[in-house]
């Protein structure tokens, strides 16, 4: 079990995908994403293994959940700054976690 204080240390925010492109240098099929987290956080980059269910075009404009306070991770020449959240389908392919209705970019999940 974790405490409420433990949970509050995880900064979960809503962001909108504003750029999505192929990431051919990744070891596993992935996209490079740029997400808008609003004026307080700004634009952040992420590498995400979403190629089974999504194309770059279907990702644009989608609001997703992400952890914004993990340390950046270097993936080849790309620096991933946030962790986009999803859950595996029955075959293990990631399905994005999203909000049910539009909310302001940067909204904190609680």
C-alpha positions, 0 to 999 in steps of 0.5 A: 500500500502507498499513502496519499502523500506517495500518490501526490508525488506522481505528477499526472497531467493531461496534454494534447498531442501536437506532433507525432512522427515515426521513430525509425531509430527506436529498437521497438516500433515507436513514435516521437510525440510532442505534447502541449501541457499548457502555459505552466509546463509547456511543450514536452517530448515523449517516445511511445510504442503506439504503432499497433493501434495508432498512426501519427495522423490519428494521434494529433489532437488527442488528449492523453495522460502523462507523468511529467515529473520523471527524469528525462530518458535518452533514447538514441538521439531523442530525449523523452521528457514525459511518460505517456500512459496506456494499458495493454490490450489482450495481445499486449499492444498499448491503448492510450489512457485518455480523459472522457471529455476535453479539459484544459492542457496541464490539468492535474489528475487527482 
